[in-house]
Amino acid sequence: MLLFHPKLITNVETEDPVAALTFDDGPHPVYTPYLLKILEKHQAKATFFMVGEAAQQYPEIVRSVYQAGHIIGNHSWDHPNLKKIKSRWKRLRQLWACARATAPYCHRLFRPPFGAHNAQVGFDALLFQYKVILWSKSVQDWVPQDPEEIARKMIDRITPGTILLLHDAIYANGEITDEVKDRTSMLEGLDKGLSLLKNTVQFLTVPELLMKGHPVCRWPIPSDAYD
């Protein structure tokens, strides 16, 4: 069953050939600057949902993302599953600490880690006047795969109004392998995909995309998001 919730956004209903690239879990000292060069090469804009702990460590990269014309959103302080945190104070601290680490560049956009949300998490975001931005399509870049496969998935899955989930970093924990943390295949695949898509699709920031049509929520992601 699909859930429709006016305060959650997965995509935009539009006939215009526009889409949004979103990147989670950064900034990363190597991969984020590399990503910025790729986006500049293809004249694509993107939205970065940053982890506060990483943003605090690399403020110069946060600033460079902003100066390149991209949008920065809140992805919590250290990437917990907020549904598992019973204390509202602790959940709010996650949002507040990330907002502080990304200030003054952070917009009022929030993506909960893992996409894990419920009514309580939604209300927390509302207290900060955040829009909760999920996604409608993904290339599953947390799974090891070659650049050609990532490019193919991008080309097959992006349609008008898509919000695409990608990662310029994989926020570290003991269960993540070095192979998964390495973003090289994603970046090379993104470069290949944008080379083929840039003449037919305009890549906008999330706020720009929201102005191009009617924001909607279709969650959980339909099965065709991964076909």
N, C-alpha and C positions, 0 to 999 in steps of 0.2 A: 504493500500500500504506500502511495506517495503522500508525503506530508506537505501541506501548504501553510506557510506561516509568514505573515507580512513583515516580520522583523528579521527574517533570514533571507538571504539572497544567494541563489546559485547561478543565475544567468539572467540575460535580458532578452525579452521578446522583441525582435526587430527584424526587418528585411534588409537592413544595411549590411554590407560586407565588413563587419567590425567584430573584434574579439578582444579579450584581455588576457595577457600573460601574467600570471602571479607566481611569485617565488617565495617559498617558506624557509624558515630555520636559519637564515643568515643574520648578520653578514659574516662572510668568511674572508680571511686575509688574502687568499689566492684566487678562489673561484668567483667571488663577487666582482672584483675588478676585471677579470677576464670576461665575465658576463656583460658588464657595462660596455666593453668594447664591441661585443657581438651585437648588442642592441643598437649601439650608435651606427655600426656598419649598415644595419638594415633599416635604420630610421624607425625603430619600434620603441614604443613606450611600454612600461610595465609597472606593476605594483609589488612591492616587497613587504611581506609580512615578517617582521624581524623579531627575533628572540632578544629580550632586554639584556640578558647577561652577556650575549655576544656583542650587542650594540654598545654596551658600556666599555667593552674591551677594545673595540675598533671604531671609535667615534669619527675618525677621519673618513672611513668608508661610508658610514651613515651619511655624512655630509656630502660625499662625492655622489652618492645615489640621488640625493635631493638636487644637487647642482646640475645633474644630467637631465633633470626634468621628469624623473620618475616619482611615484608616490610611495610613501612608507606607511605601513599599518602595524597594528599591535598584534603580536603572536604570543603574548604572555612573557613572564620574566625568565622561566627556565623550563618551559615546555612540559608541564604536567598534564595529565588527563583531569580537567577541571571538574568533570562529573564525579570523580572519586574524592574530591575535597569537600568535606561536609561543612567546614567553617566558611561562612560568607566573607568574614574578614580576611581569611587567607586567600580566597579567590580574588577579592578586590585588590589585595596587595599585589597579586600577580599582574593585574592589568595596570595598576598605578605605577609599579616599579618599571615596567616596560615603557610606559608613556614617558616617565621621567628620563629613562636612558636614551630615548629617541628624540626627546625635545631638542629644539623647537620644531622639528621636521615632521612629526607623526600626525597623520590625519585621523579623524574619528572613524576608523575602520578597524574591525577586530575579526581575526580568524582564530577560533579555538583550536589548540593543538589536537591533531588527529581528527579534526572535524567533530570532536565529541562535545555535544551540547545537550542541554535540557532546559526546562523553563527557568530554573534557577540561574544557569549560566547566561541565558538570554536576558534575564532581569538585571544581572550584574552589568552586562554590557550597556543596557539601557540607562543605568545610573550614570555611566560615563558619556552618555549620548553617542554611543558607537552604533554604526551599522554592522551587522554580523554578515561577513562575506564568506560563503562556502565556495563551492565550485561545481561545475556541471560535467567537466571532462578531465581526464588525467592520462598521462602516458606511463604511469606507474614507474616513475624513475627511481624509486627506492628498490627496484628489482634489477639486478645486474643484466644489462643488455647492450647490444652494440649501437653505435650512433645511427646506423641506417634504420634500425627498428624504431628508434625514438622518432626520427624524422617521419617515417611512414605513419606512425600513430598520430603525430601532429596533423599531418595532411588529411588523414582519414576522419579524424574526430572533430576538427575545428569547423564549426558552422556559425552563421550569424548569431551574435549575442553570447557566444561561449565564454565562460571563465575557465581558463585552463590552469590546472595545478601542476607546478614544477617546484624543484628545490635547488637553491644555489648552495645549500649546505644540508647535511643531515645532522640534526642536533645530537651530540654524542651521548651515548650511554653504553653500558657494558655489553649490550646485546647486538650492537651494530658493528658489522665487520668493516675492515678497511676498504674492501672492494665496494661496499655500498656507499661509504663516505666519499669515495673518489667521484667527483662530479664531472670528470673529463668526458665521458661518453655522453652525458646529458648535454653538456655545452657544445660538443661537436655535432650532436644530433639536432640541437636547437639551431645551430648555424645552417645546417643543411636544410632543415625544415623551413626556416625563414627565407632562405634563398629561393625556394619554390613557391612560397605563399605570399611574399611581400607585394607582389603585383596584383593580387586578387583579394587580399585581406588587409585591412588597416588595423594595426595593433595599438590599442588605446590603454590608458590607465583605467582602473575601475571607476573612479568618479566620472571620467569622460564617457565610459561605456554606459553608465546608468542614465546618462542624459540622452542616449540614442534610442531608447525604447522603454518598455515596461519591465521593471525589475520583478522577477518572480522567484519562488522557491520550489524546487522539485527535489525532495530529499526523503529517503535515501536516493543516491544517484541511480538513475535507470540502468538496467543491465547493458544497454547499448553504449554506455560511456566507456566500457572496457572491451567491447567487441573488436 
